[in-house]
Amino acid sequence: MSPHPVPAHPVPAHPLPAHPTSAHPSPALPPGRFGDLVGIPLPVVQGPFGGGLSSVELAAAVSEGGGLGSYGAHLHTPEEITALVARLRAATGRPFAVNLWVPQEGERTGLPEAALAEHIERLRPYYEQLGVRPPSAGDIRAWPDFDAQLDALIAAAPPVISLVMGLPPRRLVAEARRRGTVVVGTATTVEEAVALEAAGVDAVVASGSDAGGHRGAFLRPVRESLVGTFSLVPQVADAVTVPVVAAGGIADGRGVAAALALGADAVQVGTGFLATRESGASEAHRRVLGTPEARTTVLTRLFSGRTARGIPNRFVREMAAHEERVPPYPVQNVLMGPVRRAAAEQGRPEYVNLWAGQAAALAQEPSAAAYLSALGEGAVRAAG
């Protein structure tokens, strides 16, 4: 049990309108404990995307529709985080979340020159094919500092701060309670959920191995933390007292209803919102979501140095033999940055990190508002 009682209705960071303002009003799906906690009428969270896949437009559309819009800020400098929260506040008067990645043991922003040269040479054919310059050691050293990012985010005081890949620092929990900010942690196992509650989070995202994008395991290796969403959710709901948000493989109303029936207080949907036109995903990425090609996903370290789930493409298949050789995050992430950006700009999905969950083929709606409405309506129908 958490050493701090969770307030049922924390003071919002700004006044909220009485009803969703979306042109697609949400159906009568009750907000539940999580909705009451953060002040949203619909228990649906838009998954936070890193690597430029988030957008203020998407987060605002979800929040305005009655859900919780989110923005992944782990690539942002402290100054950019301050500006981001201001932009989100200007875009919506409703609650939203900003997400950061907790650093993990063994990750460092630097490598010996010889080791760095080896990793650059491995990727040189892709740099040359896409016409980009390989990163330098200075690019890697310039990676944003987590502590500075967190200080900026605490000071900006968004309505919700969410974290993946670790426990919240004590100063975050203390300052968030003082400022009325809700803190949400992410667990991939029951043990992680228990640890997060003990650390003082207000809610836990139970992220099953079905989920797209990066795996957030932090107590055990990823390979020992691959629990499917609908196995993980009821166990986490039994193990903690704070609200539980189900994430992974939920892409339509049936998945929402199933997660709520298993004990979740809300759901977090990532890939389905990534497919909407408001997301920051490239056209090449969005085009493959919702198709039969999206039925197959794999776990890979090749794009960032951290394990993530995505649709296999030419790059993943060509580099499969090097999975265990690539350097850890953030070094590999920096090395792959020019490849990812150029491939997206040139419309070449064979070299783009096509992050997607295991229900990606169900992603259909073109707009965030329509998709949010469909999730709520579908859940009501599925629940009977």
Residue pairs with C-beta under 8 A, 6 or more apart in sequence:
1 197
1 198
1 241
2 197
2 198
2 200
2 201
2 241
2 242
3 198
3 200
4 173
4 177
4 200
6 37
6 202
6 203
6 241
6 242
6 243
7 37
8 36
8 37
9 36
9 37
9 39
10 37
10 38
10 39
10 180
10 181
10 182
10 202
11 180
12 39
12 95
12 159
12 180
13 95
13 157
13 158
13 159
13 179
13 180
13 181
14 89
14 93
14 159
15 93
16 39
16 93
16 94
16 95
17 93
17 94
19 25
19 41
20 26
20 41
20 42
20 64
20 65
20 66
20 94
21 64
21 65
22 61
22 64
22 65
22 66
22 369
22 372
22 373
23 369
24 65
24 369
24 370
24 372
24 373
25 66
25 373
26 41
26 42
26 65
26 66
26 67
26 372
26 373
26 376
27 373
27 376
27 377
27 379
27 380
28 380
29 42
29 43
29 256
29 376
29 379
29 380
30 43
31 40
31 41
31 42
31 43
32 43
32 243
32 260
32 265
32 266
33 243
33 265
34 43
34 45
34 203
34 243
34 244
34 245
34 265
34 266
35 41
35 42
35 43
35 265
35 266
37 182
37 202
37 203
37 243
38 68
38 95
38 159
38 160
38 182
38 203
39 94
39 95
39 159
40 63
40 66
40 67
40 68
40 94
40 95
41 66
42 65
42 66
42 67
42 372
42 376
43 260
43 265
43 266
43 267
44 62
44 66
44 67
44 68
44 256
44 266
44 267
44 268
44 269
44 372
44 375
44 376
45 67
45 68
45 70
45 97
45 205
45 245
45 247
45 266
45 267
45 268
45 269
46 58
46 59
46 62
46 67
46 68
46 69
46 70
46 268
46 269
46 270
46 273
46 368
47 70
47 211
47 213
47 247
47 268
47 269
47 270
47 271
47 273
47 274
48 54
48 70
48 71
48 72
48 97
48 98
48 99
48 162
48 164
49 72
49 213
49 270
49 274
49 279
49 280
49 281
49 355
50 72
50 73
50 74
50 75
50 99
50 101
50 213
50 214
51 72
51 75
51 304
51 340
51 353
52 75
52 280
53 72
53 274
53 279
53 280
53 281
53 285
53 355
54 70
54 71
54 72
54 73
54 279
54 280
55 71
55 278
55 279
55 280
56 71
56 84
56 87
56 88
56 91
57 91
57 278
58 69
58 273
58 276
58 278
58 279
58 280
58 368
59 69
59 70
59 71
59 88
59 91
59 92
59 96
60 69
60 88
60 91
60 92
60 96
61 69
61 278
61 367
61 368
61 369
61 372
62 68
62 69
62 70
62 273
62 368
62 372
63 69
63 92
63 94
63 95
63 96
64 92
64 94
64 369
65 368
65 369
65 372
65 373
66 94
66 372
66 376
67 372
68 95
68 96
68 97
68 160
69 88
69 92
69 94
69 96
69 97
70 96
70 97
70 98
70 99
70 160
70 162
71 84
71 88
71 96
71 97
71 98
71 99
72 99
73 80
73 81
73 84
73 98
73 99
73 100
73 149
73 153
74 99
74 100
74 101
74 144
74 149
75 144
76 84
76 144
76 149
77 144
77 148
77 149
78 144
78 148
78 149
78 151
78 152
79 152
81 98
81 149
81 152
81 153
81 156
82 152
82 155
82 156
84 98
84 156
85 98
85 153
85 156
85 157
85 158
86 156
88 96
88 98
88 158
95 159
95 160
96 158
96 159
96 160
97 158
97 159
97 160
97 161
97 162
97 184
98 153
98 156
98 158
98 160
98 161
98 162
99 161
99 162
99 163
99 164
100 146
100 149
100 150
100 153
100 161
100 162
100 163
100 164
101 146
101 163
101 164
101 165
101 214
102 146
102 163
102 164
102 165
102 166
102 167
102 168
102 218
103 146
103 165
103 166
104 165
104 166
104 218
104 306
104 329
106 328
107 305
107 328
107 329
107 330
108 328
108 331
109 140
109 141
109 143
109 330
109 331
110 137
110 140
110 141
110 331
111 119
111 137
111 140
111 327
111 331
113 137
115 327
116 137
116 140
116 331
119 326
119 327
119 331
119 332
119 335
120 134
120 135
120 335
122 319
122 322
122 325
122 326
123 134
123 335
123 336
123 339
124 134
126 315
126 339
126 351
127 133
127 134
127 338
127 339
130 338
130 339
130 342
130 343
130 346
130 348
130 351
131 342
132 338
132 339
132 341
132 342
133 338
134 335
134 338
135 334
135 335
135 337
135 338
139 334
139 337
140 330
140 331
140 334
143 330
143 334
150 169
150 171
150 172
153 161
154 161
154 171
154 172
154 175
154 176
154 179
154 181
157 179
157 180
157 181
158 181
159 181
159 182
160 181
160 182
160 183
160 184
161 172
161 176
161 181
161 182
161 183
161 184
162 183
162 184
162 185
162 186
162 205
163 183
163 184
163 185
163 186
164 186
164 207
164 214
164 216
165 186
165 214
165 216
165 217
165 218
165 306
166 218
167 185
167 195
167 196
167 199
167 218
168 183
168 185
168 196
168 199
168 200
168 201
170 199
170 200
172 183
173 183
173 199
173 200
173 201
175 181
176 182
176 183
182 202
182 203
183 200
183 201
183 202
183 203
184 201
184 202
184 203
184 204
184 205
184 245
185 196
185 199
185 201
185 203
185 204
185 205
186 196
186 204
186 205
186 207
186 216
186 247
187 193
187 195
187 196
187 204
187 205
187 206
187 207
187 216
187 236
188 207
188 208
188 209
188 215
188 216
188 217
188 218
188 222
188 225
188 226
188 227
188 232
189 217
189 219
189 220
189 225
189 227
189 232
190 232
190 235
190 236
190 239
191 219
191 220
192 217
192 218
192 219
192 225
193 204
193 206
193 236
193 239
193 240
193 244
194 239
194 240
195 219
196 204
196 240
197 204
197 240
197 241
197 242
201 242
202 242
202 243
203 242
203 243
203 244
203 245
203 265
204 236
204 240
204 242
204 243
204 244
204 245
205 244
205 245
205 246
205 247
205 268
206 229
206 232
206 233
206 236
206 237
206 244
206 245
206 246
206 247
206 264
207 215
207 216
207 229
207 232
207 247
207 248
207 268
208 227
208 228
208 229
208 230
208 231
208 232
208 233
208 246
208 247
208 248
208 249
209 215
209 225
209 226
209 227
209 228
209 229
209 248
209 309
210 228
210 229
210 248
210 249
210 357
210 358
210 359
211 229
211 247
211 248
211 249
211 270
211 309
211 357
212 270
212 271
212 274
212 297
212 308
212 309
212 310
212 355
212 356
212 357
212 358
212 360
213 270
213 308
213 309
213 310
213 355
213 357
214 304
214 306
214 307
214 308
215 222
215 225
215 226
215 299
215 306
215 307
215 308
215 309
217 224
217 225
217 307
219 225
222 299
222 307
228 248
228 249
229 246
229 247
229 248
229 249
229 250
229 259
230 249
230 258
230 259
230 262
232 248
233 244
233 246
233 259
233 262
233 263
233 264
234 262
234 263
236 244
236 263
237 244
237 262
237 263
237 264
238 263
243 265
243 266
244 263
244 264
244 265
244 266
245 264
245 265
245 266
245 267
245 268
246 259
246 260
246 262
246 264
246 266
246 267
246 268
247 267
247 268
247 269
247 270
248 357
248 358
249 255
249 357
249 358
249 359
250 256
250 258
250 259
250 267
250 268
250 269
250 272
250 359
251 269
251 271
251 272
251 357
251 359
251 360
251 362
251 363
252 272
252 359
252 362
252 374
252 375
252 378
253 374
253 375
253 376
253 377
253 378
253 379
253 380
253 381
253 382
254 378
254 379
254 382
255 267
255 359
256 267
256 269
256 375
256 376
256 378
256 379
256 382
257 378
257 379
257 380
257 382
257 383
258 382
259 267
260 267
260 379
260 383
261 383
267 375
269 375
270 357
271 289
271 355
271 356
271 357
271 359
271 360
271 363
272 359
272 362
272 363
272 365
272 371
272 375
273 279
273 368
273 371
274 281
274 285
274 286
274 289
274 355
274 356
274 363
275 281
275 286
275 289
275 290
275 360
275 363
275 364
275 365
276 286
276 365
276 366
276 367
276 368
276 371
277 286
277 366
277 367
277 368
278 367
278 368
279 286
279 368
281 289
282 344
282 345
282 347
282 352
283 347
284 343
284 344
284 347
284 348
284 349
284 352
285 344
285 349
285 352
285 354
285 355
287 349
288 294
288 311
288 349
288 354
288 356
289 356
289 360
289 363
290 360
290 361
290 362
290 363
290 364
291 361
292 361
293 311
294 311
294 356
294 360
294 361
294 363
295 360
295 361
296 311
296 312
297 309
297 310
297 311
297 312
297 356
297 357
297 358
297 360
298 309
298 310
298 311
298 312
298 316
299 307
299 308
299 309
300 307
300 308
300 309
300 310
300 312
300 316
300 323
301 307
301 308
301 323
301 324
301 326
301 332
302 315
302 316
302 319
302 320
302 322
302 323
302 326
302 332
302 336
303 310
303 332
303 333
303 336
303 340
303 353
304 329
304 330
304 332
304 333
304 336
304 353
305 326
305 327
305 328
305 329
305 330
305 331
305 332
305 333
306 328
306 329
306 333
308 353
308 355
309 355
309 356
309 357
309 358
310 316
310 353
310 354
310 355
310 356
311 354
311 356
311 360
313 349
313 350
313 351
313 352
313 354
314 350
314 351
315 339
315 350
315 351
326 332
327 335
336 353
339 351
340 351
340 352
340 353
342 351
343 349
343 350
343 351
343 352
344 352
365 371
365 374
